[in-house]
Amino acid sequence: MSIPHLFRCPISLDIFTDPVTLCTGQTYDRPCIERWLAAGHRTCPVTMQPLGDAALVPNSTLRHLIERWLSADHHQIPDATDDDDAEEPSLAALKRCLQSGASAKVAALRKVLALASESDVGRACMLQLGFLPVLLQLVFHAPTPRDLSEQEDLALQCALTLLPSSPASPQHGCLNMLKTEASLTSFVGLLAARGRAVAKSGLCRLLETIATAAATRDLALAAAAAPRVWQALLPLLRHGDERVSGAAVRAIAAICCGAEPARGSAVHHGAVPALLGCLSWASAGKARGGAAAWSALRALEALAAAEAGLRAVAREPGAVRALVRHVFLMSSSNEGSEHAVAALLAVCRESRAARSDAAGAGVVTQVLLLLQSQCGTRAKTRARSLLKLFKSM
């Protein structure tokens, strides 16, 4: 598959997924130029001209040309296992196969997964051709709880491989299919059913994407408000496979870091004790590595920023002491320290009992150790604020 030069973003060199034009007249893929601007650059990457206006104008003409080019039935997929003269079906033919009732869907899905895994170009082309909504429909079509079939499992793997990395990507909009009652019921049923760890962690990753993507904000709020989602998600924090428990706590953290209604729903459905339990298992060595603890602390910080969450943390037995333990850990890189300190700061400002518990747990010593470590600037700033609070007692 040879992509015309004009269809490639000058930053990523991949096919455009969402072309936008700067005031200099240069066109870039939206996720790429947004990362450039977010890094503090105020120049055009190609011309290096200063940007008097950083507005991004959608390039509808270029998008239309790319869509016409992708829709043409001539994109052949080479297969190294076949003879040189043999050619695989085109991408358009593969998509038609997946949309039909053909019995060859499993073989087609294997080809899609191989191409998406091995080729950035193939992944970008399939994303532009609309493979993602087709794949999601293959996964979430049956409302009854069940394990994934081979076809559904492959479709989920393909969908996860095609998911754009940028939260700003409009391609995430196809996840809004889960707003329908049948699709959401199917999602929850798969999350709660006994199944492969890879599939469960993949479903949690989808939920994390929904919680962070700009195109799925309404869906994220609907999912957070659904008791059945929490009933299926929270038990996964205790899953024996760290891939599942890690993906579950990341999904919960993403929900908790979202809009205020989502945080309130998380508190109402028991996220605070579940997250503190996750911290306890991590401290006891039942969850290897610090990633799960970091995500749990991030979620607790977000919850403590809301009134309902703050009250829930303050009244949960052992919560303050658990947070104090994670201010500084000799055996870790202390990546979660800033979140533990921020949560403590919020709770201790509002609760005399929490301040007493924290003092009894040795918070001042922990903070002093953290300040002497190689922690980041934000962690040190928050630690100084916490120390100041206790010095004023």
C-alpha positions as a printed NumPy array, in Angstrom:
array([[  0.   ,   0.   ,   0.   ],
       [  1.703,   3.166,  -1.188],
       [  0.163,   6.306,   0.32 ],
       [  0.334,   9.492,  -1.763],
       [  2.743,  12.011,  -0.246],
       [  0.044,  14.666,   0.16 ],
       [ -2.025,  12.267,   2.278],
       [  0.704,  11.952,   4.94 ],
       [  1.057,  14.183,   8.   ],
       [  4.463,  15.937,   7.908],
       [  4.951,  15.195,  11.619],
       [  4.034,  11.508,  11.906],
       [  4.451,  10.628,   8.203],
       [  1.291,   8.501,   8.604],
       [ -1.922,   8.962,   6.64 ],
       [ -4.073,  11.817,   7.947],
       [ -6.884,  10.781,  10.283],
       [ -8.159,  14.293,  11.033],
       [ -6.412,  16.895,   8.812],
       [ -6.379,  20.475,  10.118],
       [ -4.7  ,  23.579,   8.699],
       [ -2.748,  26.262,  10.555],
       [ -2.691,  29.968,   9.71 ],
       [  0.564,  29.317,   7.796],
       [ -1.347,  27.154,   5.299],
       [  0.346,  23.918,   6.413],
       [ -1.857,  20.911,   7.14 ],
       [ -1.208,  18.434,   9.955],
       [ -3.003,  15.549,  11.601],
       [ -4.932,  16.984,  14.552],
       [ -3.482,  14.691,  17.273],
       [  0.08 ,  15.466,  16.101],
       [ -0.242,  19.243,  15.937],
       [ -2.144,  19.321,  19.246],
       [  0.746,  17.496,  20.942],
       [  3.172,  20.003,  19.339],
       [  1.186,  22.975,  20.648],
       [  0.621,  21.359,  24.058],
       [  4.407,  21.062,  24.421],
       [  4.598,  24.861,  24.353],
       [  5.663,  25.397,  20.736],
       [  4.233,  28.47 ,  19.049],
       [  5.669,  27.945,  15.593],
       [  4.641,  25.992,  12.505],
       [  6.642,  22.704,  12.534],
       [  7.347,  22.821,   8.78 ],
       [  7.928,  26.534,   8.116],
       [  8.961,  27.489,  11.695],
       [  6.925,  30.681,  11.282],
       [  5.523,  32.156,  14.508],
       [  1.837,  31.416,  14.974],
       [ -0.082,  34.622,  15.492],
       [ -3.215,  32.489,  15.579],
       [ -3.062,  28.865,  16.781],
       [ -6.572,  28.008,  15.537],
       [ -6.912,  24.623,  13.816],
       [ -9.193,  24.725,  10.79 ],
       [-10.527,  21.353,   9.538],
       [ -9.313,  20.593,   6.007],
       [-12.53 ,  19.108,   4.649],
       [-11.29 ,  18.978,   1.057],
       [ -8.27 ,  16.869,   1.933],
       [-10.342,  14.618,   4.174],
       [-12.796,  14.038,   1.288],
       [ -9.964,  13.187,  -1.117],
       [ -8.463,  10.71 ,   1.354],
       [-11.834,   9.08 ,   1.941],
       [-12.356,   8.688,  -1.824],
       [ -8.885,   7.204,  -2.209],
       [ -9.413,   4.782,   0.674],
       [-12.82 ,   3.737,  -0.643],
       [-11.33 ,   2.651,  -3.95 ],
       [-11.173,  -1.124,  -4.209],
       [ -7.446,  -1.281,  -5.054],
       [ -5.579,  -1.476,  -1.735],
       [ -4.078,  -4.961,  -1.851],
       [ -2.599,  -6.595,   1.252],
       [  0.66 ,  -8.449,   0.542],
       [  1.159, -11.741,   2.309],
       [  4.735, -12.959,   2.608],
       [  3.606, -16.562,   2.966],
       [  2.067, -16.658,  -0.508],
       [  3.634, -16.649,  -3.93 ],
       [  4.843, -13.296,  -5.214],
       [  2.084, -13.205,  -7.795],
       [ -0.682, -13.901,  -5.287],
       [ -2.61 , -11.048,  -3.767],
       [ -4.863, -10.92 ,  -0.739],
       [ -8.289,  -9.262,  -0.798],
       [ -8.355,  -5.491,  -0.625],
       [ -9.137,  -3.635,   2.602],
       [-12.544,  -2.732,   1.21 ],
       [-13.191,  -6.438,   0.503],
       [-12.12 ,  -7.375,   4.038],
       [-14.521,  -4.818,   5.475],
       [-17.357,  -6.156,   3.315],
       [-16.585,  -9.662,   4.561],
       [-16.83 ,  -8.515,   8.176],
       [-20.145,  -6.774,   7.481],
       [-21.655,  -9.772,   5.735],
       [-22.856, -13.081,   7.081],
       [-19.869, -14.861,   5.55 ],
       [-18.388, -17.827,   7.382],
       [-14.866, -16.554,   6.641],
       [-15.033, -13.763,   9.248],
       [-12.49 , -15.423,  11.568],
       [ -9.929, -15.633,   8.762],
       [-10.652, -12.017,   7.801],
       [-10.243, -10.89 ,  11.415],
       [ -6.881, -12.646,  11.636],
       [ -5.728, -10.716,   8.561],
       [ -7.008,  -7.447,  10.046],
       [ -5.222,  -8.122,  13.344],
       [ -1.946,  -9.003,  11.615],
       [ -2.037,  -5.9  ,   9.438],
       [ -3.033,  -3.597,  12.313],
       [ -0.306,  -5.023,  14.558],
       [  2.501,  -4.904,  12.012],
       [  1.816,  -1.776,   9.957],
       [  1.12 ,   1.789,  11.07 ],
       [ -0.015,   2.498,   7.533],
       [ -2.428,  -0.422,   7.555],
       [ -3.794,   0.627,  10.931],
       [ -4.343,   4.222,   9.771],
       [ -6.007,   3.086,   6.55 ],
       [ -8.384,   0.748,   8.339],
       [ -9.243,   3.443,  10.854],
       [-10.093,   5.837,   8.038],
       [-12.079,   3.19 ,   6.188],
       [-14.371,   2.748,   9.191],
       [-13.251,  -0.68 ,  10.44 ],
       [-13.553,   0.29 ,  14.118],
       [-17.379,   0.553,  14.327],
       [-17.714,  -2.677,  12.34 ],
       [-15.416,  -4.484,  14.785],
       [-17.225,  -3.1  ,  17.826],
       [-20.547,  -4.286,  16.398],
       [-19.101,  -7.797,  16.081],
       [-18.209,  -7.777,  19.794],
       [-21.24 ,  -6.116,  21.392],
       [-24.199,  -7.675,  19.653],
       [-25.624, -10.185,  22.135],
       [-27.244,  -8.808,  25.316],
       [-26.993, -12.036,  27.34 ],
       [-23.971, -12.66 ,  29.655],
       [-21.525, -15.023,  28.025],
       [-17.882, -15.694,  27.287],
       [-16.437, -14.309,  24.068],
       [-16.451, -16.606,  21.068],
       [-13.297, -16.862,  18.956],
       [-14.757, -14.408,  16.45 ],
       [-15.719, -11.887,  19.143],
       [-12.364, -12.251,  20.873],
       [-10.509, -11.526,  17.631],
       [-12.802,  -8.58 ,  16.875],
       [-12.067,  -7.099,  20.319],
       [ -8.316,  -7.49 ,  19.808],
       [ -8.577,  -5.794,  16.411],
       [-10.661,  -2.923,  17.834],
       [ -8.178,  -2.332,  20.661],
       [ -5.291,  -2.281,  18.187],
       [ -7.077,   0.308,  16.029],
       [ -8.079,   2.609,  18.905],
       [ -6.466,   6.053,  18.406],
       [ -4.065,   7.102,  21.167],
       [ -5.152,  10.751,  21.255],
       [ -8.188,  11.523,  23.458],
       [ -9.071,  14.289,  20.98 ],
       [ -9.511,  11.896,  18.035],
       [-13.014,  12.052,  16.525],
       [-12.678,   8.36 ,  15.675],
       [-13.572,   7.563,  19.283],
       [-17.104,   8.671,  18.468],
       [-17.973,   5.175,  17.245],
       [-17.766,   3.968,  20.872],
       [-21.025,   5.817,  21.43 ],
       [-22.753,   2.723,  20.056],
       [-22.551,   1.548,  23.691],
       [-25.187,   4.149,  24.571],
       [-27.838,   1.719,  23.319],
       [-29.338,  -0.512,  25.978],
       [-28.499,  -3.726,  24.105],
       [-24.841,  -2.804,  23.541],
       [-24.27 ,  -1.595,  27.112],
       [-25.902,  -4.746,  28.451],
       [-23.595,  -6.795,  26.245],
       [-20.534,  -4.852,  27.484],
       [-21.436,  -5.318,  31.152],
       [-22.262,  -8.976,  30.601],
       [-18.846,  -9.619,  29.062],
       [-17.122,  -7.681,  31.847],
       [-18.879,  -9.72 ,  34.538],
       [-18.702, -13.12 ,  32.843],
       [-15.966, -15.634,  33.509],
       [-13.577, -15.274,  30.614],
       [-10.009, -14.843,  29.468],
       [ -7.879, -12.285,  31.293],
       [ -6.817, -10.676,  28.01 ],
       [-10.44 , -10.036,  27.07 ],
       [-11.336,  -8.6  ,  30.488],
       [ -8.333,  -6.274,  30.496],
       [ -9.267,  -5.211,  26.965],
       [-12.811,  -4.347,  28.052],
       [-11.387,  -2.282,  30.925],
       [ -9.153,  -0.481,  28.453],
       [-12.221,   0.36 ,  26.361],
       [-13.882,   1.795,  29.461],
       [-10.759,   3.855,  30.212],
       [-10.833,   5.22 ,  26.658],
       [-14.525,   6.093,  26.981],
       [-13.792,   7.973,  30.214],
       [-11.   ,  10.07 ,  28.672],
       [-12.034,  10.647,  25.044],
       [-13.581,  13.977,  24.098],
       [-16.091,  12.321,  21.752],
       [-17.562,  10.04 ,  24.448],
       [-18.194,  12.421,  27.363],
       [-21.934,  11.715,  27.506],
       [-21.339,   7.969,  27.302],
       [-18.752,   8.215,  30.1  ],
       [-21.301,   9.896,  32.365],
       [-23.959,   7.317,  31.454],
       [-21.58 ,   4.431,  32.19 ],
       [-20.492,   5.978,  35.501],
       [-24.141,   6.408,  36.52 ],
       [-25.011,   2.76 ,  35.804],
       [-24.866,   0.568,  38.963],
       [-24.344,  -2.556,  36.867],
       [-21.085,  -1.129,  35.458],
       [-19.679,  -0.719,  38.979],
       [-21.007,  -4.118,  40.038],
       [-18.995,  -5.684,  37.211],
       [-15.931,  -3.417,  37.448],
       [-15.088,  -3.142,  41.163],
       [-14.66 ,  -6.913,  41.76 ],
       [-11.995,  -6.946,  39.033],
       [ -9.691,  -5.021,  41.392],
       [ -9.319,  -8.343,  43.248],
       [ -8.786, -10.411,  40.098],
       [ -5.936, -12.878,  40.349],
       [ -4.387, -11.748,  37.066],
       [ -2.535,  -8.441,  37.441],
       [ -3.358,  -7.525,  33.829],
       [ -7.03 ,  -7.45 ,  34.742],
       [ -6.698,  -5.753,  38.142],
       [ -4.287,  -3.189,  36.669],
       [ -6.596,  -2.397,  33.746],
       [ -9.585,  -2.165,  36.116],
       [ -7.915,   0.344,  38.446],
       [ -6.796,   2.449,  35.462],
       [-10.387,   2.498,  34.179],
       [-11.679,   3.528,  37.61 ],
       [ -9.037,   6.256,  37.867],
       [-10.031,   7.59 ,  34.446],
       [-13.702,   7.725,  35.505],
       [-12.856,   9.414,  38.811],
       [-10.732,  12.042,  37.052],
       [-13.684,  12.935,  34.828],
       [-16.633,  15.215,  35.45 ],
       [-18.115,  15.801,  38.909],
       [-21.199,  13.573,  38.35 ],
       [-18.904,  10.64 ,  37.547],
       [-16.96 ,  11.141,  40.79 ],
       [-20.183,  11.31 ,  42.772],
       [-21.361,   8.079,  41.183],
       [-18.032,   6.394,  41.933],
       [-18.324,   7.334,  45.601],
       [-21.96 ,   6.221,  45.777],
       [-21.152,   2.782,  44.359],
       [-18.259,   2.041,  46.72 ],
       [-15.146,   3.073,  44.824],
       [-13.387,   4.498,  47.923],
       [-13.201,   1.265,  49.983],
       [-12.43 ,  -0.733,  46.838],
       [ -9.506,   1.559,  45.932],
       [ -8.178,   1.475,  49.502],
       [ -8.348,  -2.304,  49.331],
       [ -6.289,  -2.125,  46.131],
       [ -3.66 ,  -0.082,  48.013],
       [ -3.632,  -2.648,  50.807],
       [ -3.061,  -5.537,  48.387],
       [ -0.282,  -3.601,  46.658],
       [  1.444,  -2.942,  50.001],
       [  1.148,  -6.614,  50.924],
       [  2.779,  -7.647,  47.66 ],
       [ -0.372,  -9.214,  46.22 ],
       [ -0.229,  -6.844,  43.247],
       [  3.245,  -6.769,  41.712],
       [  4.693,  -3.397,  40.762],
       [  3.559,   0.098,  41.655],
       [  1.337,   0.85 ,  38.67 ],
       [ -1.861,  -0.328,  40.384],
       [ -1.08 ,   1.669,  43.53 ],
       [ -0.285,   4.765,  41.446],
       [ -3.641,   4.562,  39.645],
       [ -5.513,   3.941,  42.907],
       [ -3.866,   6.976,  44.525],
       [ -4.648,   9.098,  41.478],
       [ -8.295,   8.074,  41.724],
       [ -8.431,   8.784,  45.471],
       [ -6.941,  12.242,  44.92 ],
       [ -9.643,  12.992,  42.342],
       [-12.396,  11.726,  44.66 ],
       [-11.068,  13.729,  47.609],
       [-11.375,  16.886,  45.498],
       [-15.167,  16.465,  45.586],
       [-17.163,  16.983,  48.77 ],
       [-18.795,  13.539,  48.736],
       [-15.474,  11.849,  48.027],
       [-13.688,  13.808,  50.742],
       [-16.282,  12.722,  53.3  ],
       [-16.054,   9.111,  52.128],
       [-12.262,   9.031,  52.471],
       [-12.347,  10.77 ,  55.86 ],
       [-14.844,   8.312,  57.371],
       [-13.379,   5.124,  55.864],
       [-11.506,   3.212,  58.613],
       [ -7.767,   3.126,  57.965],
       [ -7.952,   5.418,  54.927],
       [ -5.774,   8.2  ,  56.302],
       [ -3.13 ,   5.771,  57.561],
       [ -3.075,   4.013,  54.197],
       [ -2.471,   7.326,  52.445],
       [  0.298,   8.226,  54.916],
       [  2.056,   4.927,  54.179],
       [  2.159,   5.851,  50.494],
       [  3.614,   9.324,  50.973],
       [  7.086,   7.781,  50.942],
       [  8.045,   4.158,  50.268],
       [ 11.7  ,   3.122,  50.496],
       [ 11.238,   0.274,  48.022],
       [  9.51 ,   2.259,  45.252],
       [ 10.065,   5.183,  42.929],
       [  7.32 ,   7.091,  44.818],
       [  5.5  ,   7.914,  41.585],
       [  2.202,   8.003,  43.464],
       [  3.479,  10.227,  46.279],
       [  2.068,  13.454,  44.868],
       [ -1.408,  11.871,  44.672],
       [ -1.196,  10.514,  48.239],
       [ -0.052,  13.902,  49.537],
       [ -2.779,  15.766,  47.618],
       [ -5.498,  13.46 ,  48.972],
       [ -4.165,  13.832,  52.523],
       [ -3.978,  17.595,  52.153],
       [ -7.634,  17.773,  51.088],
       [ -8.863,  15.471,  53.862],
       [ -6.721,  16.904,  56.664],
       [ -7.719,  20.485,  55.876],
       [-11.356,  19.6  ,  56.478],
       [-11.178,  17.033,  59.261],
       [ -9.581,  17.358,  62.707],
       [ -9.917,  13.615,  63.213],
       [ -8.049,  12.997,  59.948],
       [ -5.245,  15.324,  61.069],
       [ -4.987,  13.404,  64.33 ],
       [ -4.882,  10.049,  62.512],
       [ -2.257,  11.315,  60.08 ],
       [ -0.081,  12.699,  62.878],
       [ -0.323,   9.411,  64.746],
       [  0.689,   7.527,  61.573],
       [  3.875,   9.594,  61.27 ],
       [  2.902,  11.857,  58.391],
       [  5.493,  14.515,  59.269],
       [  8.347,  11.998,  59.089],
       [  7.022,  10.627,  55.805],
       [  6.771,  14.108,  54.3  ],
       [ 10.31 ,  15.016,  55.408],
       [ 11.655,  11.816,  53.814],
       [  9.781,  12.632,  50.612],
       [ 11.249,  16.153,  50.519],
       [ 14.747,  14.701,  50.759],
       [ 14.1  ,  12.273,  47.888],
       [ 14.279,  12.755,  44.13 ],
       [ 10.524,  13.267,  43.767],
       [  9.073,  15.728,  41.267],
       [  8.396,  19.417,  41.736],
       [  4.635,  18.986,  42.118],
       [  5.088,  16.341,  44.818],
       [  7.473,  18.609,  46.756],
       [  5.159,  21.619,  46.483],
       [  2.251,  19.603,  47.836],
       [  4.437,  18.055,  50.532],
       [  5.496,  21.506,  51.754],
       [  1.848,  22.563,  51.943],
       [  1.013,  19.465,  53.986],
       [  3.984,  20.036,  56.281],
       [  2.912,  23.649,  56.797],
       [ -0.578,  22.462,  57.755],
       [  0.809,  20.215,  60.491],
       [  3.275,  22.797,  61.752],
       [  0.336,  25.13 ,  62.354],
       [ -1.452,  22.604,  64.569]])
